[in-house]
C-alpha cells in the first residue's frame, strides 16, 4: 500500500486499490491516506446500500448493485460495489462474489486512449460492466414471464400462482437495483460533479441509455405480472364456479 500511495499523483498516474469484504481495521489505512469521508467509509464497510452517488468535497462515492439471475431457480442475486473516486485515486470495495473487476482492469489497460482520462475512466468502465450485466437478466426474465403467461391461459387447468408471486418478487428486487442508477448517471452525463466527466460524456450517455431501457423493461415486467396474476385468479374463480 505504501508504494501505491507514493505513486498516486506522480506525473499523470493514479492508483486503483481494490478491497473485497474489508473489515473496518483493513480499511482504516486507506481511509486515512486518501482522507475518505467517515460517513462514506461506514457505508462501504457495512454494505447493504441502495444505488447512489454522493459528493464529499472533491471526491465521489458511488454505490452499484451488480446482479445475476439463476434461471433454473428463477432467483436474482445482488452484489455490491462501492467506488471512491478522487482526482488521483480509485478505491473499489466489493461485497459478495458477483462482478469481480479483473476484466474491467484488463479492458482499461488495453485501451490507453480511455485510461488516460484517469479515475473517471474507471468509474465509466465499472458502470458499463454492471449495466451490461443487467441485459441478459432482462432477456431471461422476459422468457420466464412469457412462459407463465402461457401457463395461465393453457387448457390443462394449471394455476401458476406461486410462480407468478416468485417472479414478481424477483422483479421488484431487480427494479430497486436498476432504478437507483438514473439520478447518478444523469449527474455524471451533465457534468454536475466536482470531477471532470465531460470527456467521457458520450460513453456515459450510452451507459445511461442502457440503464434506462433496463429500468423500462423492469417496470413493464411488474405491470405484466400484475395483469397475469389477476387473469390467473379470474381463471381460478371461473373454474371453481364451473365445478
Secondary structure, 3 states (H helix, E strand, C coil): CHHHHHHCCCCCCCEEEEEECCCHHHHHHHHHHHCCCHHHHHHHHHCCCCCEEEEECCEEEEEECCEEEECCCCEEEECEEEEEECCCEEEEEEECCCCCCHHHHHHHHCCHHHHCCCHHHHHHHHHHHHHHHHHHHHHHHHHHHHHHHHHHCCCCCCCCHHHHHHHHHHHHHHHHHHHCHHHHHHHHHCCCCCCCCHHHHHHHHHHHHHHHHHHHHHHHHHHHHHHHHHHHHHHHHHHHHHC
